[in-house]
Amino acid sequence: MKILILGAGVTGSAVAAALASEENDIMVVDFKPLLLDALKERFDIATVAGNAAHPTVLEQAGIHDTDIVIAVTDSDETNMLACLVINALYSRPKTIARVRAIEYLKHPQLFGSKGIPIDHVISPEQIVMEAIRNLIDFPGVLHISDFAGGLVRLFSVKVTEIGFLTGKKIKDLSDRLANNKIRVAAIFRQGKPLLVNGQAVIEAGDEVFIVAPRDEVRRVLKELNKLEAPLKRIIIAGGGHIGKRLGLALENDHQVKIIEKDPRRAKKISNELLKCVILKGDCADETLLLDESIDSTDLFCAITDNDGANIISASLAKSLGARKTICLLNHISYTKLLPRTGIDVAVLPNQETLGSILKHVRRGDVAQVSSLCGGTAEAIEAIAHATNDTHSVVGKRVDTIQFPPGIVLGALIRNQHVIEIHHDTVFEENDHVVMFAMEKKLVINIEKNFQPLK
């Protein structure tokens, strides 16, 4: 598949890294040659330097035979204009564009057949905000994502030295949960996946991924002693796009304070967030945090656009008595610093955004993708179809589908109902199947078995 990525910034680089390893023909356009050179050193890709919305640059990048365009420059206007130019001048490939500003997104009629012709609009800030909101709703988890329109949730928990999970076999855990719709999907130990079977033993420090029906998640967390008290008093460090969205989402049900360093930005959001307390200052100012009763704060959420400021302020807040801390990190390598900081959870915007892009790139009929473990693993919701291809799963029993080790069936949704998966369960047309691929190279096996109808 030929994929054209417009923008070599943080998001564009993450998309290129994810797709270059999957035998795609990747072309990246950016007006900064240094960014392109850095990408070419890491991956087998082609690049073009120039304005991503200029027809001559798009033609130089091979727009005529491109299958998918992913417009993720730092400018909403450039992304939208590029899609408009592509639709007007060329045999149009599928287009995916990042649009960040709420002012555009609150008018959905701007996009589509009667507006700007973009096939799929993604908002990383909205995606990241929703990811953080899920962590606030379920404070005992490291990650949580929805599948099948929210009918099923995948979540992960960290195993502690004296926790219930420590030393347990998966078989024993399954017996405790007492529901065949709840499945252990994966175990990661020191960042590496372990094969999941009934005899696998869970150890302290492991990250365990579990798939469960939406209504069962809280019960499962309670059984695992991971159901924590609600987070009510929240301080958000950073009043940017994500901070503003998070404040809007939380202000009616939580006590929210937002710390913003830029006085103009602080004044702007204070006029829009009527129930939040807006504080102008430095989120790493110890005196400010103490004055705002950080020691009785349930959650300190560091989501500025500066990774260093996020790590320092969240670590400081934790040391001053904040019950939980969440830290936003754009550079995955910085996660290696966190074990010594006391920070509870890191949110990686690129990983959260990547899934919303990959679901439109995958070759199978894919409804949802969640990129996990720094992009090394994926959870995929695929739709079963009866096709002429012998690989189709429709009409076959689960125990006859020869998935390689490392692909785990997590959930089966049929006619909007989650049903139990047994060895003799037979797949039917339009079944939604949630699967965990412990390594990205295994995804091709899922694509092969879940091809769309022609």
Secondary structure as GFF3:
##gff-version 3
##sequence-region A 1 454
A	DSSP	beta_strand	2	6	.	.	.	ID=ss1
A	DSSP	alpha_helix	10	20	.	.	.	ID=ss2
A	DSSP	beta_strand	25	30	.	.	.	ID=ss3
A	DSSP	alpha_helix	33	42	.	.	.	ID=ss4
A	DSSP	beta_strand	46	49	.	.	.	ID=ss5
A	DSSP	alpha_helix	55	60	.	.	.	ID=ss6
A	DSSP	three_ten_helix	63	65	.	.	.	ID=ss7
A	DSSP	beta_strand	68	71	.	.	.	ID=ss8
A	DSSP	alpha_helix	76	89	.	.	.	ID=ss9
A	DSSP	beta_strand	94	98	.	.	.	ID=ss10
A	DSSP	alpha_helix	102	105	.	.	.	ID=ss11
A	DSSP	three_ten_helix	108	110	.	.	.	ID=ss12
A	DSSP	beta_strand	120	122	.	.	.	ID=ss13
A	DSSP	alpha_helix	124	137	.	.	.	ID=ss14
A	DSSP	beta_strand	143	147	.	.	.	ID=ss15
A	DSSP	three_ten_helix	148	150	.	.	.	ID=ss16
A	DSSP	beta_strand	152	158	.	.	.	ID=ss17
A	DSSP	alpha_helix	170	177	.	.	.	ID=ss18
A	DSSP	beta_strand	183	189	.	.	.	ID=ss19
A	DSSP	beta_strand	192	194	.	.	.	ID=ss20
A	DSSP	beta_strand	207	213	.	.	.	ID=ss21
A	DSSP	three_ten_helix	214	216	.	.	.	ID=ss22
A	DSSP	alpha_helix	217	223	.	.	.	ID=ss23
A	DSSP	beta_strand	233	237	.	.	.	ID=ss24
A	DSSP	alpha_helix	241	250	.	.	.	ID=ss25
A	DSSP	beta_strand	255	260	.	.	.	ID=ss26
A	DSSP	alpha_helix	263	272	.	.	.	ID=ss27
A	DSSP	beta_strand	277	280	.	.	.	ID=ss28
A	DSSP	alpha_helix	286	291	.	.	.	ID=ss29
A	DSSP	three_ten_helix	294	296	.	.	.	ID=ss30
A	DSSP	beta_strand	299	302	.	.	.	ID=ss31
A	DSSP	alpha_helix	307	319	.	.	.	ID=ss32
A	DSSP	beta_strand	324	328	.	.	.	ID=ss33
A	DSSP	three_ten_helix	332	340	.	.	.	ID=ss34
A	DSSP	beta_strand	345	347	.	.	.	ID=ss35
A	DSSP	alpha_helix	349	361	.	.	.	ID=ss36
A	DSSP	beta_strand	366	372	.	.	.	ID=ss37
A	DSSP	three_ten_helix	373	375	.	.	.	ID=ss38
A	DSSP	beta_strand	377	383	.	.	.	ID=ss39
A	DSSP	three_ten_helix	398	400	.	.	.	ID=ss40
A	DSSP	beta_strand	407	414	.	.	.	ID=ss41
A	DSSP	beta_strand	417	419	.	.	.	ID=ss42
A	DSSP	beta_strand	432	437	.	.	.	ID=ss43
A	DSSP	three_ten_helix	440	442	.	.	.	ID=ss44
A	DSSP	alpha_helix	443	449	.	.	.	ID=ss45
###
